[in-house]
Amino acid sequence: MGTLKFDVIIDGTSALAKIGALYLKEKGLKVALLGDNRKIKWPASAHVALNLSHLQMLSDVGINLSHTRFFDTIDVRMNHVPLIFSSSDIFYQNFGAIVELEGLNKASTKAAAKIPQITGKDWDQQGDYLLCLKPHRFENSPAAQLKHHVATALIMATGWESTTARQYFDNNEIFGILPTEKKNTFALIHCSAKKYDTSSLLKRLQKISAEVDSIDAFQDYQPIHSFHYDNYHHGRLIGCHNACHMVHPMAGFGLNMGLSDIRSLGYHSLNNLPDYASDRFTKNSQTIAILQSLYQLYCDPGFRASIVDFSVSQINQTRLLKSFFMTQAQSV
Ligand SMILES: Cc1cc2nc3c(=O)[nH]c(=O)nc-3n(C[C@H](O)[C@H](O)[C@H](O)COP(=O)(O)OP(=O)(O)OC[C@H]3O[C@@H](n4cnc5c(N)ncnc54)[C@H](O)[C@@H]3O)c2cc1C
């Protein structure tokens, strides 16, 4: 396509960088990875929820995951008021898949073994474009930032359904819980301004559900920022994933949004970068606006619990509204 050896060089060797390389290669581009193949030590709790079209995207580029669990029910509770999304209610077979990040890393490394890898600072002598996945090389205008503290762990709970994903909003704290491939074991993400240690977190969880027996692999609270930049392309730099946006981890969208960016880039290709940039900025702005307002509405101390409880119970009884929310959430 271009005058240099590679059409696009991908900055990084993370799982998403490798998936992106494989996907863009399938679209006919000459690609290389730039980086040092640094190993990330993933915590045992590191699982993500992927939507099924993204799971298909992985399989299309030769990444087949052996331990993938599907979930068909999402149990959301706002101050104990339930909002249950059941896939049979809204015509999906499953909502999505739960993927262990260590497994995804290994499988993508194996599938991308033949992608050329370059090191050094002269990417611009070797490729026409650099695709940035992290902000450090991608200059950007300021963006609104929202900070939260997140801890992760594994929870053991004997009575819980193994095909239900849970999201509990309780007294200005948020708990995201995904079933893992291990029996009675769930991956927890806890978002809270207040920090707990292992034993106080267990007591806190048991107040929400008496079925929680124990917790393990606790990873202490880390600050995480949410942001969105308005610039997805300038000059020979193309931005996607965390170079342009980072979202609240509770929503289960971070990796999904990165995969959607890559898919859009493959669709628009390098001849049409302004369209890629405007497509992704518009779609991601909508998703982020919904996620941020939900977070602020709930975690803002001024929030009116009774109004939210009432709205949640109304939505729970209205199949059409539930179907609308899930359709929006599936097309990140
Ligand atoms: C707690 C958490 C939950 C997430 N859940 C989802 C999800 O359900 N769906 C989705 O599409 N994206 C999710 N994401 C985003 C997704 O994990 C990252 O975008 C993806 O792994 C790409 O990683 P990266 O290479 O950019 O590394 P980064 O996101 O920069 O990861 C760096 C560090 O963050 C930690 N980390 C990242 N992801 C997780 C995780 N899932 N659990 C525990 N620790 C983690 C690890 O310690 C890792 O070393 C989540 C992110 C976090 C932090």
Ligand as a Chemical Component Dictionary entry (heavy atoms), coordinates in Angstrom:
data_LIG
# 
_chem_comp.id                   LIG 
_chem_comp.type                 NON-POLYMER 
_chem_comp.pdbx_formal_charge   0 
_chem_comp.three_letter_code    LIG 
# 
loop_
_chem_comp_atom.comp_id 
_chem_comp_atom.atom_id 
_chem_comp_atom.alt_atom_id 
_chem_comp_atom.type_symbol 
_chem_comp_atom.charge 
_chem_comp_atom.model_Cartn_x 
_chem_comp_atom.model_Cartn_y 
_chem_comp_atom.model_Cartn_z 
_chem_comp_atom.pdbx_ordinal 
LIG C1  C1  C 0 -10.353 -4.612 36.965 1  
LIG C2  C2  C 0 -10.567 -4.517 35.491 2  
LIG C3  C3  C 0 -11.648 -5.182 34.883 3  
LIG C4  C4  C 0 -11.857 -5.095 33.516 4  
LIG N1  N1  N 0 -12.941 -5.734 32.957 5  
LIG C5  C5  C 0 -13.142 -5.659 31.626 6  
LIG C6  C6  C 0 -14.254 -6.325 31.007 7  
LIG O1  O1  O 0 -15.064 -6.987 31.660 8  
LIG N2  N2  N 0 -14.414 -6.230 29.645 9  
LIG C7  C7  C 0 -13.538 -5.526 28.877 10 
LIG O2  O2  O 0 -13.735 -5.463 27.654 11 
LIG N3  N3  N 0 -12.477 -4.898 29.436 12 
LIG C8  C8  C 0 -12.271 -4.938 30.784 13 
LIG N4  N4  N 0 -11.203 -4.296 31.357 14 
LIG C9  C9  C 0 -10.195 -3.675 30.495 15 
LIG C10 C10 C 0 -9.209  -4.722 30.016 16 
LIG O3  O3  O 0 -8.789  -5.584 31.022 17 
LIG C11 C11 C 0 -7.996  -4.056 29.383 18 
LIG O4  O4  O 0 -8.415  -3.035 28.520 19 
LIG C12 C12 C 0 -7.275  -5.113 28.584 20 
LIG O5  O5  O 0 -6.782  -6.100 29.444 21 
LIG C13 C13 C 0 -6.134  -4.517 27.792 22 
LIG O6  O6  O 0 -5.047  -4.460 28.589 23 
LIG P1  P1  P 0 -3.813  -3.573 28.374 24 
LIG O7  O7  O 0 -2.775  -4.302 27.636 25 
LIG O8  O8  O 0 -4.221  -2.263 27.815 26 
LIG O9  O9  O 0 -3.301  -3.471 29.840 27 
LIG P2  P2  P 0 -3.866  -2.569 31.004 28 
LIG O10 O10 O 0 -5.337  -2.396 30.914 29 
LIG O11 O11 O 0 -3.000  -1.357 30.986 30 
LIG O12 O12 O 0 -3.534  -3.484 32.200 31 
LIG C14 C14 C 0 -2.479  -3.193 33.058 32 
LIG C15 C15 C 0 -2.677  -3.881 34.382 33 
LIG O13 O13 O 0 -4.052  -3.740 34.821 34 
LIG C16 C16 C 0 -4.473  -4.919 35.482 35 
LIG N5  N5  N 0 -5.694  -5.434 34.846 36 
LIG C17 C17 C 0 -6.121  -5.163 33.589 37 
LIG N6  N6  N 0 -7.283  -5.808 33.360 38 
LIG C18 C18 C 0 -7.583  -6.473 34.492 39 
LIG C19 C19 C 0 -8.678  -7.313 34.866 40 
LIG N7  N7  N 0 -9.678  -7.612 34.025 41 
LIG N8  N8  N 0 -8.681  -7.822 36.127 42 
LIG C20 C20 C 0 -7.672  -7.558 36.988 43 
LIG N9  N9  N 0 -6.609  -6.767 36.685 44 
LIG C21 C21 C 0 -6.588  -6.242 35.455 45 
LIG C22 C22 C 0 -3.317  -5.872 35.412 46 
LIG O14 O14 O 0 -2.614  -5.822 36.631 47 
LIG C23 C23 C 0 -2.431  -5.352 34.304 48 
LIG O15 O15 O 0 -1.084  -5.659 34.540 49 
LIG C24 C24 C 0 -10.983 -4.349 32.729 50 
LIG C25 C25 C 0 -9.902  -3.675 33.322 51 
LIG C26 C26 C 0 -9.698  -3.746 34.696 52 
LIG C27 C27 C 0 -8.547  -2.998 35.326 53 
# 
loop_
_chem_comp_bond.comp_id 
_chem_comp_bond.atom_id_1 
_chem_comp_bond.atom_id_2 
_chem_comp_bond.value_order 
_chem_comp_bond.pdbx_ordinal 
LIG C1  C2  SING 1  
LIG C2  C3  SING 2  
LIG C2  C26 DOUB 3  
LIG C3  C4  DOUB 4  
LIG C4  N1  SING 5  
LIG C4  C24 SING 6  
LIG N1  C5  DOUB 7  
LIG C5  C6  SING 8  
LIG C5  C8  SING 9  
LIG C6  O1  DOUB 10 
LIG C6  N2  SING 11 
LIG N2  C7  SING 12 
LIG C7  O2  DOUB 13 
LIG C7  N3  SING 14 
LIG N3  C8  DOUB 15 
LIG C8  N4  SING 16 
LIG N4  C9  SING 17 
LIG N4  C24 SING 18 
LIG C9  C10 SING 19 
LIG C10 O3  SING 20 
LIG C10 C11 SING 21 
LIG C11 O4  SING 22 
LIG C11 C12 SING 23 
LIG C12 O5  SING 24 
LIG C12 C13 SING 25 
LIG C13 O6  SING 26 
LIG O6  P1  SING 27 
LIG P1  O7  DOUB 28 
LIG P1  O8  SING 29 
LIG P1  O9  SING 30 
LIG O9  P2  SING 31 
LIG P2  O10 DOUB 32 
LIG P2  O11 SING 33 
LIG P2  O12 SING 34 
LIG O12 C14 SING 35 
LIG C14 C15 SING 36 
LIG C15 O13 SING 37 
LIG C15 C23 SING 38 
LIG O13 C16 SING 39 
LIG C16 N5  SING 40 
LIG C16 C22 SING 41 
LIG N5  C17 SING 42 
LIG N5  C21 SING 43 
LIG C17 N6  DOUB 44 
LIG N6  C18 SING 45 
LIG C18 C19 SING 46 
LIG C18 C21 DOUB 47 
LIG C19 N7  SING 48 
LIG C19 N8  DOUB 49 
LIG N8  C20 SING 50 
LIG C20 N9  DOUB 51 
LIG N9  C21 SING 52 
LIG C22 O14 SING 53 
LIG C22 C23 SING 54 
LIG C23 O15 SING 55 
LIG C24 C25 DOUB 56 
LIG C25 C26 SING 57 
LIG C26 C27 SING 58 
# 
